[in-house]
Amino acid sequence: MKILIVILILLIAHLQYRLWWGDGSVSQILAYQQRLDELKQQVEEKKLRNEALYAEVVDLRKGQEALEERARDELGMIKENETFFQVIE
């Protein structure tokens, strides 16, 4: 009977060691969960960015207005027979 109790105590000690400090321990699982949460947040941010870029691509494909606006803002272009006024505040 004493041998059985010793074996059970050793088995419980071994399982407790693996639970708290071994491979797949509680602290390691928490670290993995935190990393997973960070990655999910990064994925969500990238999805939102991709959706915005896709909307911009669709807008550029559909109409001339978006092309004109982009040419005016980024390239400083103006239409023919149009006067450019720059307001400095």
Residue pairs with C-beta under 8 A, 6 or more apart in sequence:
18 24
18 25
19 25
19 26
20 26
20 27
56 66
59 66
60 66
60 67
60 70
68 79
71 77
72 78
78 84
